[in-house]
Amino acid sequence: MRSGTAKSRPAWIYAARVERVGRAGVVVPLAIIVLFSVLDVAAGPGRVVSGLVVIAPWLAASLLGWRATAWYAVLALIVAALLGLYDEQYTADEWPTQAARLFGVALGGLIAVAVCRSRLEREDQLQQLGVSTALALEQARDARDMAGLAEWLQRSLLTPPPPVAELEIAAAYVPAADHVKIGGDWYDVFPAPGDRTLVVIGDVAGHDGAAAATMAQVRNVLRGMGQVLLAPPATLLTALDRAVRSFLPTVMATMIVLEISHLGRNSGPLVLRWSNAGHPPPLLISGEDGTARLLEREPDLLLGVDPNTRRADHELVLYQGDTVVLYTDGLVERRGATIDEGLARLRDVAEEEAGLPLDKLCEVLLVACTERPDDDIAVLALRAR
């Protein structure tokens, strides 16, 4: 669209301009021409004030459109020429002066039209800027509303862990500082057939509503599988990988699925069996001496790479007072530091604060291991009673 032409300017801009100026704005320049014509005639022949009619197009340039200004410029030139006849300005002696006077009126009219077009262009730009600003503000409000809804939906999925016999469980979640407060990190704890409890922590790639929605789908599919498949974590992850590949083919996620059961049928020490799909390793804090170590095993591929990959289960007996901490990578990743440095920092802080209540331990780990989180962080801690 070419700015400054009547053809390109929206009709609503003209309507707004006419409403703003009103009929008085159209009549005032004409009144100026009439006024100076009357003054010229009243002064009598030889008392020339006809050149002052150039004020009319200048006044029109500040109030009206460029077409109206051009008409007033032409009218001012015609009136000045006619008043020149009355004032006897076309004699041999007076003609040069009258010609200069008419040239001045014509030049003033042309300048008035140019000034008017420039004013209209600026007004159009301001109008468009105002519309763009209003749209941007409306979109920002919509985005805030959607972000708030997405954050609420995500937090509604990150429910407090249910009570589990012989286990104390605590969880914490912190959104990224530099993103909308939603993402793909999550944790879950739910009972499963065979007197088992399944514990999950995962991270779907992304920091937006799409990541949160994908996370919710993956979470719910895994929950359903956990209720119908009496299978170890590696088998559940394989089934989940194939299912996700079928309806979310572009999704990639890391995850740990951990199964809690008794060494005996309904008694004895607790046994942890877990499978790791490309996720940071769990942390074990000994209930006996407070030492901490990473349960590092060879991690399997993350979800979404190869649904036919072989996955492995790992086992650990959990004794009274032992604590297992599961977390997402935001807890151990920091700008300017390696992942190994982050894991070492996590291990050191866990040993220093091993005696804290479980919920306080989660809070301390979040504060000590992160300054301004660049990523979402989910932490889930389990302690044998």
Order of alpha helices (4+ residues) and beta strands (2+ residues): alpha-alpha-alpha-alpha-beta-beta-beta-alpha-alpha-beta-beta-beta-beta-beta-beta-alpha-alpha-beta
